Amino acid sequence: MATPPEQETPAPLLRVVNPDATPEEVAALVAVFSALGSGGGEAPRPTRPSWNHPARGVRRTHRSGAGGWRASGLPR
């Protein structure tokens, strides 16, 4: 009696060919391959650099009073 196609077992994704492999070595291989394939999330959105931000083009008012000219040249 043949098994229906939906009950067939799928082919293994990983097959160890070396008969001398220890369970620790097999576990290390599985961990590495599962970590490589786990990048399935959405890619992070790139951040806009601060020098290219539109708010940088808006002119700020300069400080008035003593030392105002010096404060205008300091980084924000």
Biopython code that builds the backbone (N, CA, C, O; Angstrom):
import numpy as np
from Bio.PDB.StructureBuilder import StructureBuilder

atoms = [
    (1, "MET", "N", (0.828, -1.171, 0.000)),
    (1, "MET", "CA", (0.000, 0.000, 0.000)),
    (1, "MET", "C", (0.882, 1.248, 0.000)),
    (1, "MET", "O", (1.753, 1.391, 0.858)),
    (2, "ALA", "N", (0.668, 2.122, -0.928)),
    (2, "ALA", "CA", (1.475, 3.334, -1.068)),
    (2, "ALA", "C", (0.957, 4.411, -0.127)),
    (2, "ALA", "O", (-0.244, 4.508, 0.126)),
    (3, "THR", "N", (1.891, 5.229, 0.396)),
    (3, "THR", "CA", (1.482, 6.315, 1.279)),
    (3, "THR", "C", (1.051, 7.513, 0.436)),
    (3, "THR", "O", (1.627, 7.758, -0.625)),
    (4, "PRO", "N", (0.052, 8.259, 0.890)),
    (4, "PRO", "CA", (-0.369, 9.459, 0.158)),
    (4, "PRO", "C", (0.766, 10.483, 0.134)),
    (4, "PRO", "O", (1.613, 10.487, 1.027)),
    (5, "PRO", "N", (0.791, 11.347, -0.877)),
    (5, "PRO", "CA", (1.887, 12.318, -1.001)),
    (5, "PRO", "C", (1.999, 13.268, 0.184)),
    (5, "PRO", "O", (3.103, 13.718, 0.487)),
    (6, "GLU", "N", (0.897, 13.593, 0.869)),
    (6, "GLU", "CA", (0.998, 14.533, 1.974)),
    (6, "GLU", "C", (1.594, 13.898, 3.230)),
    (6, "GLU", "O", (1.940, 14.622, 4.163)),
    (7, "GLN", "N", (1.725, 12.559, 3.286)),
    (7, "GLN", "CA", (2.295, 11.901, 4.454)),
    (7, "GLN", "C", (3.731, 11.431, 4.219)),
    (7, "GLN", "O", (4.316, 10.800, 5.100)),
    (8, "GLU", "N", (4.297, 11.716, 3.083)),
    (8, "GLU", "CA", (5.685, 11.322, 2.819)),
    (8, "GLU", "C", (6.623, 12.169, 3.658)),
    (8, "GLU", "O", (6.380, 13.356, 3.878)),
    (9, "THR", "N", (7.685, 11.556, 4.120)),
    (9, "THR", "CA", (8.661, 12.304, 4.901)),
    (9, "THR", "C", (9.555, 13.108, 3.962)),
    (9, "THR", "O", (10.006, 12.588, 2.942)),
    (10, "PRO", "N", (9.816, 14.382, 4.298)),
    (10, "PRO", "CA", (10.673, 15.201, 3.434)),
    (10, "PRO", "C", (12.135, 14.764, 3.560)),
    (10, "PRO", "O", (12.530, 14.125, 4.535)),
    (11, "ALA", "N", (12.908, 15.120, 2.568)),
    (11, "ALA", "CA", (14.341, 14.809, 2.582)),
    (11, "ALA", "C", (15.013, 15.617, 3.690)),
    (11, "ALA", "O", (14.601, 16.748, 3.947)),
    (12, "PRO", "N", (16.028, 15.077, 4.350)),
    (12, "PRO", "CA", (16.693, 15.825, 5.429)),
    (12, "PRO", "C", (17.445, 17.031, 4.863)),
    (12, "PRO", "O", (18.004, 16.981, 3.767)),
    (13, "LEU", "N", (17.442, 18.108, 5.638)),
    (13, "LEU", "CA", (18.147, 19.314, 5.209)),
    (13, "LEU", "C", (19.642, 19.217, 5.457)),
    (13, "LEU", "O", (20.429, 19.872, 4.775)),
    (14, "LEU", "N", (20.035, 18.415, 6.418)),
    (14, "LEU", "CA", (21.437, 18.283, 6.778)),
    (14, "LEU", "C", (21.742, 16.802, 6.961)),
    (14, "LEU", "O", (21.023, 16.087, 7.660)),
    (15, "ARG", "N", (22.797, 16.361, 6.335)),
    (15, "ARG", "CA", (23.186, 14.953, 6.451)),
    (15, "ARG", "C", (24.655, 14.894, 6.819)),
    (15, "ARG", "O", (25.494, 15.477, 6.132)),
    (16, "VAL", "N", (24.970, 14.196, 7.895)),
    (16, "VAL", "CA", (26.349, 14.053, 8.364)),
    (16, "VAL", "C", (26.953, 12.840, 7.675)),
    (16, "VAL", "O", (26.420, 11.735, 7.774)),
    (17, "VAL", "N", (28.069, 13.045, 6.976)),
    (17, "VAL", "CA", (28.688, 11.977, 6.197)),
    (17, "VAL", "C", (29.808, 11.300, 6.984)),
    (17, "VAL", "O", (30.118, 10.133, 6.745)),
    (18, "ASN", "N", (30.414, 12.024, 7.918)),
    (18, "ASN", "CA", (31.520, 11.484, 8.696)),
    (18, "ASN", "C", (30.972, 10.606, 9.824)),
    (18, "ASN", "O", (30.248, 11.112, 10.682)),
    (19, "PRO", "N", (31.289, 9.321, 9.852)),
    (19, "PRO", "CA", (30.749, 8.465, 10.918)),
    (19, "PRO", "C", (31.403, 8.717, 12.275)),
    (19, "PRO", "O", (30.894, 8.255, 13.296)),
    (20, "ASP", "N", (32.518, 9.440, 12.304)),
    (20, "ASP", "CA", (33.213, 9.699, 13.557)),
    (20, "ASP", "C", (32.746, 10.990, 14.238)),
    (20, "ASP", "O", (33.335, 11.398, 15.239)),
    (21, "ALA", "N", (31.713, 11.630, 13.723)),
    (21, "ALA", "CA", (31.250, 12.899, 14.295)),
    (21, "ALA", "C", (30.603, 12.658, 15.651)),
    (21, "ALA", "O", (29.772, 11.765, 15.820)),
    (22, "THR", "N", (31.010, 13.476, 16.607)),
    (22, "THR", "CA", (30.440, 13.370, 17.945)),
    (22, "THR", "C", (29.129, 14.158, 17.996)),
    (22, "THR", "O", (28.898, 15.023, 17.151)),
    (23, "PRO", "N", (28.284, 13.872, 18.961)),
    (23, "PRO", "CA", (27.042, 14.651, 19.069)),
    (23, "PRO", "C", (27.295, 16.143, 19.282)),
    (23, "PRO", "O", (26.489, 16.970, 18.855)),
    (24, "GLU", "N", (28.395, 16.494, 19.932)),
    (24, "GLU", "CA", (28.726, 17.905, 20.133)),
    (24, "GLU", "C", (29.065, 18.584, 18.810)),
    (24, "GLU", "O", (28.679, 19.730, 18.578)),
    (25, "GLU", "N", (29.789, 17.874, 17.944)),
    (25, "GLU", "CA", (30.137, 18.436, 16.636)),
    (25, "GLU", "C", (28.888, 18.606, 15.773)),
    (25, "GLU", "O", (28.750, 19.608, 15.072)),
    (26, "VAL", "N", (27.995, 17.648, 15.821)),
    (26, "VAL", "CA", (26.753, 17.758, 15.052)),
    (26, "VAL", "C", (25.916, 18.914, 15.588)),
    (26, "VAL", "O", (25.323, 19.657, 14.806)),
    (27, "ALA", "N", (25.858, 19.078, 16.905)),
    (27, "ALA", "CA", (25.107, 20.179, 17.502)),
    (27, "ALA", "C", (25.715, 21.529, 17.110)),
    (27, "ALA", "O", (24.985, 22.492, 16.876)),
    (28, "ALA", "N", (27.043, 21.601, 17.039)),
    (28, "ALA", "CA", (27.696, 22.849, 16.638)),
    (28, "ALA", "C", (27.369, 23.180, 15.188)),
    (28, "ALA", "O", (27.120, 24.339, 14.858)),
    (29, "LEU", "N", (27.369, 22.169, 14.320)),
    (29, "LEU", "CA", (27.019, 22.403, 12.914)),
    (29, "LEU", "C", (25.574, 22.868, 12.771)),
    (29, "LEU", "O", (25.288, 23.796, 12.014)),
    (30, "VAL", "N", (24.677, 22.232, 13.490)),
    (30, "VAL", "CA", (23.271, 22.623, 13.420)),
    (30, "VAL", "C", (23.087, 24.047, 13.930)),
    (30, "VAL", "O", (22.309, 24.810, 13.358)),
    (31, "ALA", "N", (23.789, 24.412, 14.995)),
    (31, "ALA", "CA", (23.684, 25.772, 15.535)),
    (31, "ALA", "C", (24.187, 26.807, 14.534)),
    (31, "ALA", "O", (23.569, 27.858, 14.367)),
    (32, "VAL", "N", (25.294, 26.521, 13.873)),
    (32, "VAL", "CA", (25.850, 27.473, 12.902)),
    (32, "VAL", "C", (24.919, 27.633, 11.706)),
    (32, "VAL", "O", (24.663, 28.754, 11.266)),
    (33, "PHE", "N", (24.416, 26.534, 11.183)),
    (33, "PHE", "CA", (23.543, 26.630, 10.013)),
    (33, "PHE", "C", (22.197, 27.251, 10.356)),
    (33, "PHE", "O", (21.621, 27.960, 9.531)),
    (34, "SER", "N", (21.691, 27.006, 11.535)),
    (34, "SER", "CA", (20.429, 27.634, 11.904)),
    (34, "SER", "C", (20.609, 29.130, 12.144)),
    (34, "SER", "O", (19.695, 29.910, 11.876)),
    (35, "ALA", "N", (21.770, 29.539, 12.641)),
    (35, "ALA", "CA", (22.031, 30.969, 12.825)),
    (35, "ALA", "C", (22.200, 31.669, 11.485)),
    (35, "ALA", "O", (21.803, 32.825, 11.341)),
    (36, "LEU", "N", (22.773, 31.001, 10.517)),
    (36, "LEU", "CA", (22.935, 31.611, 9.196)),
    (36, "LEU", "C", (21.594, 31.808, 8.509)),
    (36, "LEU", "O", (21.412, 32.788, 7.787)),
    (37, "GLY", "N", (20.679, 30.922, 8.714)),
    (37, "GLY", "CA", (19.392, 31.010, 8.035)),
    (37, "GLY", "C", (18.338, 31.767, 8.803)),
    (37, "GLY", "O", (17.205, 31.863, 8.332)),
    (38, "SER", "N", (18.657, 32.311, 9.969)),
    (38, "SER", "CA", (17.636, 32.960, 10.777)),
    (38, "SER", "C", (17.503, 34.448, 10.492)),
    (38, "SER", "O", (16.867, 35.147, 11.280)),
    (39, "GLY", "N", (18.051, 34.957, 9.440)),
    (39, "GLY", "CA", (17.947, 36.376, 9.109)),
    (39, "GLY", "C", (16.677, 36.703, 8.366)),
    (39, "GLY", "O", (16.695, 37.556, 7.479)),
    (40, "GLY", "N", (15.576, 36.058, 8.692)),
    (40, "GLY", "CA", (14.345, 36.200, 7.937)),
    (40, "GLY", "C", (13.523, 37.420, 8.268)),
    (40, "GLY", "O", (12.438, 37.564, 7.706)),
    (41, "GLY", "N", (13.952, 38.298, 9.129)),
    (41, "GLY", "CA", (13.158, 39.468, 9.476)),
    (41, "GLY", "C", (13.301, 40.563, 8.435)),
    (41, "GLY", "O", (14.030, 40.432, 7.452)),
    (42, "GLU", "N", (12.584, 41.639, 8.683)),
    (42, "GLU", "CA", (12.675, 42.794, 7.792)),
    (42, "GLU", "C", (13.989, 43.524, 8.052)),
    (42, "GLU", "O", (14.416, 43.657, 9.198)),
    (43, "ALA", "N", (14.616, 43.988, 7.000)),
    (43, "ALA", "CA", (15.888, 44.694, 7.138)),
    (43, "ALA", "C", (15.664, 46.009, 7.876)),
    (43, "ALA", "O", (14.642, 46.661, 7.662)),
    (44, "PRO", "N", (16.593, 46.416, 8.741)),
    (44, "PRO", "CA", (16.413, 47.676, 9.455)),
    (44, "PRO", "C", (16.469, 48.858, 8.496)),
    (44, "PRO", "O", (17.228, 48.860, 7.527)),
    (45, "ARG", "N", (15.660, 49.849, 8.785)),
    (45, "ARG", "CA", (15.609, 51.032, 7.937)),
    (45, "ARG", "C", (16.865, 51.870, 8.161)),
    (45, "ARG", "O", (17.214, 52.158, 9.306)),
    (46, "PRO", "N", (17.542, 52.261, 7.098)),
    (46, "PRO", "CA", (18.773, 53.047, 7.288)),
    (46, "PRO", "C", (18.437, 54.413, 7.880)),
    (46, "PRO", "O", (17.445, 55.040, 7.509)),
    (47, "THR", "N", (19.273, 54.854, 8.797)),
    (47, "THR", "CA", (19.064, 56.155, 9.420)),
    (47, "THR", "C", (19.665, 57.254, 8.558)),
    (47, "THR", "O", (20.666, 57.055, 7.871)),
    (48, "ARG", "N", (19.044, 58.392, 8.611)),
    (48, "ARG", "CA", (19.536, 59.532, 7.844)),
    (48, "ARG", "C", (20.654, 60.202, 8.628)),
    (48, "ARG", "O", (20.491, 60.465, 9.820)),
    (49, "PRO", "N", (21.796, 60.486, 7.985)),
    (49, "PRO", "CA", (22.874, 61.153, 8.708)),
    (49, "PRO", "C", (22.452, 62.548, 9.145)),
    (49, "PRO", "O", (21.647, 63.199, 8.479)),
    (50, "SER", "N", (23.001, 63.004, 10.270)),
    (50, "SER", "CA", (22.585, 64.299, 10.813)),
    (50, "SER", "C", (22.992, 65.466, 9.912)),
    (50, "SER", "O", (22.314, 66.494, 9.907)),
    (51, "TRP", "N", (24.055, 65.337, 9.167)),
    (51, "TRP", "CA", (24.468, 66.447, 8.314)),
    (51, "TRP", "C", (23.518, 66.630, 7.143)),
    (51, "TRP", "O", (23.511, 67.692, 6.521)),
    (52, "ASN", "N", (22.719, 65.621, 6.830)),
    (52, "ASN", "CA", (21.814, 65.683, 5.692)),
    (52, "ASN", "C", (20.362, 65.870, 6.132)),
    (52, "ASN", "O", (19.454, 65.793, 5.304)),
    (53, "HIS", "N", (20.134, 66.113, 7.409)),
    (53, "HIS", "CA", (18.778, 66.234, 7.934)),
    (53, "HIS", "C", (18.166, 67.563, 7.481)),
    (53, "HIS", "O", (18.859, 68.580, 7.482)),
    (54, "PRO", "N", (16.879, 67.580, 7.092)),
    (54, "PRO", "CA", (16.264, 68.829, 6.630)),
    (54, "PRO", "C", (16.225, 69.919, 7.703)),
    (54, "PRO", "O", (16.243, 71.102, 7.364)),
    (55, "ALA", "N", (16.172, 69.558, 8.966)),
    (55, "ALA", "CA", (16.131, 70.570, 10.022)),
    (55, "ALA", "C", (17.427, 71.360, 10.096)),
    (55, "ALA", "O", (17.457, 72.457, 10.655)),
    (56, "ARG", "N", (18.475, 70.823, 9.548)),
    (56, "ARG", "CA", (19.752, 71.523, 9.579)),
    (56, "ARG", "C", (19.725, 72.764, 8.688)),
    (56, "ARG", "O", (20.469, 73.712, 8.935)),
    (57, "GLY", "N", (18.886, 72.772, 7.666)),
    (57, "GLY", "CA", (18.795, 73.919, 6.775)),
    (57, "GLY", "C", (18.007, 75.081, 7.346)),
    (57, "GLY", "O", (18.045, 76.184, 6.801)),
    (58, "VAL", "N", (17.295, 74.849, 8.432)),
    (58, "VAL", "CA", (16.521, 75.916, 9.058)),
    (58, "VAL", "C", (17.461, 76.763, 9.900)),
    (58, "VAL", "O", (18.217, 76.239, 10.719)),
    (59, "ARG", "N", (17.411, 78.053, 9.697)),
    (59, "ARG", "CA", (18.331, 78.940, 10.406)),
    (59, "ARG", "C", (17.836, 79.193, 11.821)),
    (59, "ARG", "O", (16.659, 79.486, 12.030)),
    (60, "ARG", "N", (18.728, 79.081, 12.782)),
    (60, "ARG", "CA", (18.402, 79.359, 14.176)),
    (60, "ARG", "C", (18.747, 80.800, 14.494)),
    (60, "ARG", "O", (19.626, 81.395, 13.871)),
    (61, "THR", "N", (18.055, 81.343, 15.454)),
    (61, "THR", "CA", (18.370, 82.711, 15.869)),
    (61, "THR", "C", (19.624, 82.696, 16.729)),
    (61, "THR", "O", (19.874, 81.755, 17.483)),
    (62, "HIS", "N", (20.394, 83.747, 16.599)),
    (62, "HIS", "CA", (21.629, 83.851, 17.371)),
    (62, "HIS", "C", (21.329, 84.411, 18.745)),
    (62, "HIS", "O", (20.391, 85.186, 18.928)),
    (63, "ARG", "N", (22.133, 84.012, 19.695)),
    (63, "ARG", "CA", (21.974, 84.522, 21.046)),
    (63, "ARG", "C", (22.405, 85.980, 21.089)),
    (63, "ARG", "O", (23.347, 86.396, 20.414)),
    (64, "SER", "N", (21.710, 86.715, 21.876)),
    (64, "SER", "CA", (22.112, 88.112, 22.035)),
    (64, "SER", "C", (22.770, 88.280, 23.393)),
    (64, "SER", "O", (22.582, 87.469, 24.300)),
    (65, "GLY", "N", (23.519, 89.315, 23.510)),
    (65, "GLY", "CA", (24.168, 89.599, 24.785)),
    (65, "GLY", "C", (25.632, 89.233, 24.743)),
    (65, "GLY", "O", (26.205, 88.970, 23.686)),
    (66, "ALA", "N", (26.224, 89.223, 25.937)),
    (66, "ALA", "CA", (27.646, 88.960, 26.066)),
    (66, "ALA", "C", (27.957, 87.519, 25.645)),
    (66, "ALA", "O", (27.332, 86.584, 26.145)),
    (67, "GLY", "N", (28.899, 87.335, 24.749)),
    (67, "GLY", "CA", (29.303, 86.018, 24.284)),
    (67, "GLY", "C", (28.376, 85.407, 23.257)),
    (67, "GLY", "O", (28.521, 84.231, 22.927)),
    (68, "GLY", "N", (27.425, 86.172, 22.742)),
    (68, "GLY", "CA", (26.489, 85.632, 21.757)),
    (68, "GLY", "C", (27.166, 85.287, 20.446)),
    (68, "GLY", "O", (26.839, 84.283, 19.813)),
    (69, "TRP", "N", (28.105, 86.116, 20.043)),
    (69, "TRP", "CA", (28.808, 85.820, 18.786)),
    (69, "TRP", "C", (29.625, 84.551, 18.919)),
    (69, "TRP", "O", (29.751, 83.794, 17.956)),
    (70, "ARG", "N", (30.195, 84.301, 20.124)),
    (70, "ARG", "CA", (30.984, 83.110, 20.342)),
    (70, "ARG", "C", (30.076, 81.867, 20.348)),
    (70, "ARG", "O", (30.451, 80.825, 19.809)),
    (71, "ALA", "N", (28.906, 81.975, 20.947)),
    (71, "ALA", "CA", (27.976, 80.835, 21.021)),
    (71, "ALA", "C", (27.423, 80.477, 19.643)),
    (71, "ALA", "O", (27.028, 79.333, 19.420)),
    (72, "SER", "N", (27.387, 81.437, 18.715)),
    (72, "SER", "CA", (26.829, 81.151, 17.403)),
    (72, "SER", "C", (27.717, 80.219, 16.590)),
    (72, "SER", "O", (27.234, 79.547, 15.679)),
    (73, "GLY", "N", (29.010, 80.170, 16.906)),
    (73, "GLY", "CA", (29.917, 79.308, 16.175)),
    (73, "GLY", "C", (30.123, 77.945, 16.802)),
    (73, "GLY", "O", (30.778, 77.084, 16.214)),
    (74, "LEU", "N", (29.573, 77.738, 17.988)),
    (74, "LEU", "CA", (29.731, 76.459, 18.674)),
    (74, "LEU", "C", (28.798, 75.422, 18.062)),
    (74, "LEU", "O", (27.747, 75.775, 17.527)),
    (75, "PRO", "N", (29.169, 74.148, 18.135)),
    (75, "PRO", "CA", (28.270, 73.116, 17.608)),
    (75, "PRO", "C", (26.968, 73.074, 18.382)),
    (75, "PRO", "O", (26.927, 73.393, 19.570)),
    (76, "ARG", "N", (25.919, 72.683, 17.707)),
    (76, "ARG", "CA", (24.590, 72.656, 18.327)),
    (76, "ARG", "C", (24.445, 71.555, 19.284)),
    (76, "ARG", "O", (23.385, 71.397, 19.889)),
]
sb = StructureBuilder()
sb.init_structure("model")
sb.init_model(0)
sb.init_chain("A")
sb.init_seg("    ")
for serial, (resi, resn, name, xyz) in enumerate(atoms, 1):
    if name == "N":
        sb.init_residue(resn, " ", resi, " ")
    sb.init_atom(name, np.array(xyz, "f"), 0.0, 1.0, " ", f" {name:<3s}", serial, name[0])
structure = sb.get_structure()
